[in-house]
Amino acid sequence: MKKIIIALSLALGFILPVAAETISADKSDFAEISSVIDDVAYDIRYYSPNNFTGNKINGYKAPRAYLTKKALSALANAAEDLRTQGYRLLIWDSYRPQKAVDNFVKWINDENDKGDKSFYPDLEKSDLLAGDYIMAKSGHTRGSTVDLTIIKKDGSFVDMGGTFDLFSEISHPDYADLTDEQKHNRQILHDAMIKAGFKGIYSEWWHFTLEDEPYKDTYFDFDIE
């Protein structure tokens, strides 16, 4: 019977999808980061206007941070590793509702709203979508991606040579024009996250996704509250 269905699909000019993307509001497999990592700090940028749009983002009803339980378990391992080195984690963003991503895209398409240009000083607003800085579908919405940095145990600043959501080559993890200290600090975060089972991306030193994420084709859309 399966062979007949595949043959019919080919004859009609299409192939059945292997795995379709789904949207879910089920938050039963999520937990707040601070419920497991008790010394974590939050600076949830999309709960405030301190982001590239200049406005609070849809779906962020509280300054809290959630991950899938599997990703959070791995992040706890990274936090413990960093703790032994004298650091703790500061979270800028983690799980992101699909409505928030839709908010980003709506902002991109609003020619009259320039947002906060300090986050994209050398780019035009139209470059952000065309250049893959902002995506219509985000790994954050699958629940196992986190944007973070390290701070010292007393909460003091650690110099990473650039800040969160700076759309610039400066944000590339291997950006060459950094001080030795800045390079070293980025490496500390990177090594701890990779060791814990995460992977980074070429364009953002603060962005990590669990390698074996549990929901590769599911995008969630429950509010952060």
C-alpha positions as CSV (number, residue, x, y, z in Angstrom):
1,M,0.0,0.0,0.0
2,K,2.9,2.4,0.9
3,K,4.4,1.8,-2.6
4,I,1.1,2.6,-4.3
5,I,0.8,5.9,-2.4
6,I,4.4,7.0,-3.3
7,A,3.9,6.0,-6.9
8,L,0.7,8.0,-7.0
9,S,2.4,11.0,-5.5
10,L,5.2,10.9,-8.1
11,A,2.6,10.6,-10.9
12,L,0.8,13.7,-9.6
13,G,4.1,15.7,-9.5
14,F,4.8,15.9,-5.8
15,I,6.5,13.9,-3.0
16,L,4.9,13.5,0.4
17,P,6.8,15.5,3.0
18,V,8.9,13.5,5.4
19,A,8.1,15.7,8.4
20,A,5.9,18.7,8.3
21,E,6.5,21.7,10.6
22,T,3.8,22.1,13.3
23,I,2.9,25.0,15.6
24,S,2.2,24.0,19.2
25,A,1.0,25.7,22.4
26,D,2.0,22.8,24.6
27,K,4.4,23.9,27.3
28,S,4.4,20.8,29.4
29,D,8.0,19.9,28.4
30,F,9.4,23.3,29.2
31,A,10.8,24.7,32.5
32,E,12.0,28.1,33.6
33,I,15.8,28.4,33.6
34,S,16.0,29.8,37.1
35,S,14.1,26.8,38.5
36,V,17.1,24.6,37.8
37,I,20.1,27.1,37.7
38,D,19.5,29.2,40.9
39,D,22.4,31.7,40.3
40,V,21.4,32.6,36.7
41,A,20.8,36.3,35.9
42,Y,18.2,37.6,33.4
43,D,18.3,40.6,31.1
44,I,15.3,39.7,28.9
45,R,15.7,42.2,26.1
46,Y,12.4,41.5,24.3
47,Y,10.4,42.2,27.4
48,S,11.7,45.8,27.2
49,P,12.3,48.4,24.4
50,N,16.1,47.7,24.7
51,N,16.2,45.8,21.4
52,F,16.6,46.5,17.7
53,T,12.8,47.3,17.3
54,G,12.8,49.9,20.1
55,N,9.6,48.3,21.4
56,K,8.5,45.5,23.8
57,I,7.8,42.3,21.7
58,N,4.6,40.3,21.5
59,G,4.5,37.2,23.7
60,Y,6.9,38.5,26.3
61,K,4.5,39.1,29.2
62,A,7.1,38.6,32.0
63,P,10.9,38.9,32.1
64,R,11.4,35.2,32.4
65,A,13.3,32.6,30.4
66,Y,12.2,29.0,29.4
67,L,13.8,26.1,27.7
68,T,12.9,22.5,26.9
69,K,13.7,20.3,29.9
70,K,16.4,18.5,27.8
71,A,18.1,21.7,26.8
72,L,17.9,23.1,30.4
73,S,19.5,20.0,31.8
74,A,22.4,20.5,29.4
75,L,22.6,24.2,30.2
76,A,22.8,23.3,33.9
77,N,26.0,21.3,33.1
78,A,27.5,24.3,31.3
79,A,26.6,26.5,34.3
80,E,28.3,24.2,36.7
81,D,31.4,24.1,34.5
82,L,31.5,27.9,34.4
83,R,30.8,28.2,38.1
84,T,34.0,26.4,38.8
85,Q,35.8,29.0,36.8
86,G,34.3,31.9,38.7
87,Y,31.4,32.8,36.3
88,R,27.7,32.5,36.1
89,L,25.2,32.9,33.2
90,L,23.3,35.9,32.1
91,I,20.3,35.1,29.8
92,W,19.2,37.6,27.1
93,D,16.7,35.2,25.4
94,S,15.8,31.6,25.2
95,Y,12.4,30.1,24.1
96,R,10.8,32.7,21.8
97,P,7.1,32.5,20.9
98,Q,6.3,32.4,17.2
99,K,4.2,35.5,17.7
100,A,7.4,37.3,18.7
101,V,9.1,36.3,15.5
102,D,6.0,37.5,13.5
103,N,6.4,40.8,15.4
104,F,10.0,41.0,14.1
105,V,9.0,40.4,10.5
106,K,6.1,43.0,10.8
107,W,8.6,45.5,12.1
108,I,11.0,44.8,9.2
109,N,8.2,45.4,6.7
110,D,7.2,48.7,8.3
111,E,9.2,51.3,6.3
112,N,8.3,54.1,8.8
113,D,9.6,52.4,11.9
114,K,13.4,52.5,12.1
115,G,13.6,51.0,15.5
116,D,16.9,51.4,17.4
117,K,19.6,52.0,14.7
118,S,22.4,51.4,17.2
119,F,21.8,47.6,16.8
120,Y,22.4,47.8,13.1
121,P,24.8,50.8,12.6
122,D,26.3,49.8,9.3
123,L,23.3,48.2,7.7
124,E,20.0,49.3,6.2
125,K,16.9,47.9,7.8
126,S,16.0,45.9,4.7
127,D,19.4,44.1,5.0
128,L,18.3,42.4,8.2
129,L,15.8,40.0,6.6
130,A,17.7,39.6,3.3
131,G,20.9,38.9,5.1
132,D,19.4,36.3,7.4
133,Y,19.9,38.3,10.6
134,I,16.2,38.0,11.2
135,M,14.3,34.8,10.1
136,A,10.6,34.2,9.6
137,K,11.2,30.9,11.5
138,S,13.6,30.9,14.4
139,G,15.3,28.0,16.2
140,H,14.5,29.8,19.4
141,T,10.8,29.0,18.8
142,R,11.7,25.3,18.9
143,G,12.6,25.8,22.6
144,S,16.2,24.6,22.7
145,T,18.2,27.7,21.8
146,V,19.5,30.3,24.1
147,D,21.2,33.7,23.8
148,L,23.5,34.3,26.8
149,T,26.8,35.6,28.1
150,I,28.9,35.1,31.2
151,I,29.2,37.5,34.2
152,K,31.4,37.2,37.2
153,K,29.9,35.7,40.4
154,D,29.4,39.1,41.9
155,G,27.4,40.2,38.8
156,S,30.1,42.3,37.3
157,F,30.7,42.7,33.6
158,V,32.8,40.4,31.4
159,D,34.1,42.1,28.2
160,M,33.0,40.1,25.1
161,G,33.9,42.8,22.6
162,G,30.3,43.5,21.6
163,T,26.8,43.2,22.9
164,F,23.7,41.1,22.2
165,D,21.9,41.5,18.9
166,L,24.5,43.8,17.4
167,F,24.1,43.0,13.7
168,S,27.7,43.4,12.7
169,E,30.8,41.3,11.9
170,I,31.9,42.2,15.4
171,S,29.4,39.7,16.6
172,H,31.0,36.8,14.7
173,P,32.6,34.4,17.2
174,D,35.9,34.5,15.3
175,Y,36.0,38.2,14.6
176,A,39.7,39.1,14.4
177,D,39.9,42.6,15.7
178,L,39.3,41.8,19.4
179,T,41.6,42.2,22.3
180,D,43.2,39.0,23.7
181,E,41.0,39.3,26.8
182,Q,37.8,39.6,24.6
183,K,38.8,36.5,22.6
184,H,39.6,34.6,25.8
185,N,36.2,35.5,27.3
186,R,34.3,34.4,24.2
187,Q,36.3,31.1,24.2
188,I,35.4,30.4,27.8
189,L,31.7,30.6,27.0
190,H,32.0,28.7,23.8
191,D,34.0,25.8,25.3
192,A,31.5,25.4,28.2
193,M,28.5,25.3,25.9
194,I,30.1,23.0,23.3
195,K,31.2,20.6,26.1
196,A,27.6,20.6,27.4
197,G,26.2,19.5,24.0
198,F,25.3,22.8,22.3
199,K,26.4,24.2,18.9
200,G,27.0,27.8,18.0
201,I,26.5,29.7,14.7
202,Y,29.0,31.7,12.6
203,S,27.3,35.1,13.1
204,E,26.5,35.4,16.9
205,W,28.9,34.6,19.6
206,W,26.1,34.5,22.2
207,H,23.7,32.0,20.3
208,F,23.7,28.3,21.1
209,T,21.3,25.5,20.2
210,L,21.2,22.0,21.8
211,E,22.8,19.6,19.2
212,D,20.2,16.9,19.9
213,E,17.2,19.2,20.3
214,P,14.0,17.3,21.0
215,Y,11.6,19.3,18.7
216,K,13.3,19.8,15.4
217,D,10.1,20.4,13.4
218,T,7.9,22.0,16.1
219,Y,7.5,25.7,16.6
220,F,5.9,26.8,19.9
221,D,3.6,29.8,20.5
222,F,2.7,30.0,24.2
223,D,3.3,33.3,25.9
224,I,6.2,33.9,28.3
225,E,4.5,34.8,31.6
